[in-house]
Amino acid sequence: MPYAIDEAMATALVTLYSRLVQRSPEPVKVALQRLLDEEHARRGVPDATGALNPLALTQGTLLKEEFDLSTHAHHSGWTVGALIADVKGMIHVNARHGFPAGDAMLRAVVESLRAQFPGAKVVRLQGDNFAVLLVPTSGLAVTEGLREPTRSRLAADARAALPAGAEAPDFTLALLELTIEQPTHWQVLGPLVWGELERAYTLERMGNAGGLQHRRLQLGGFVPGRSEP
């Protein structure tokens, strides 16, 4: 039986997404769809590229199983590797070949990453920026040696998805090994991982990464630089 939305709820929905619905002839419907899309994203429903939304990482349960299955086996900390791949010049790809071709290329990028790193989680950080999480249960580890083979295959797979004769795009690739010491529960992992992914990509883009980045975060209440009482 259909559920009717009363005026108060309709107003709340429109207010929640005021900028999104301001020019829509059906603002309540648009707001409801956005709410549904966000919930699907939190639950790990892939988007049109086949990648996961960041909400699955920061607000969802993407890393819950990883925490449950691997935390007790990693006494020196919970470690995840990551490879962040950003398509260079995506705006030019869309301008030259059209948005459908650009969308097909992004799907090919995600499929290429999934094929190269089976068991990893592919998250879409931004429109054309993807992170491959080499989670503990994947059995994969990040090394500097992954950079050029990954770049070469991404370029080949992306070119194959574009019209004949199209030039393959280049990629900015950042590599990160992140260890979180004494995580108290799985809910803290997602936001921390997301923040470190953004940090690693920014350093790579600015030319300050210096290769594979290593980060270790202490969550046990220890303040660096201060001695024990």
Disulfide bonds with the S-S distance in Angstrom:
none
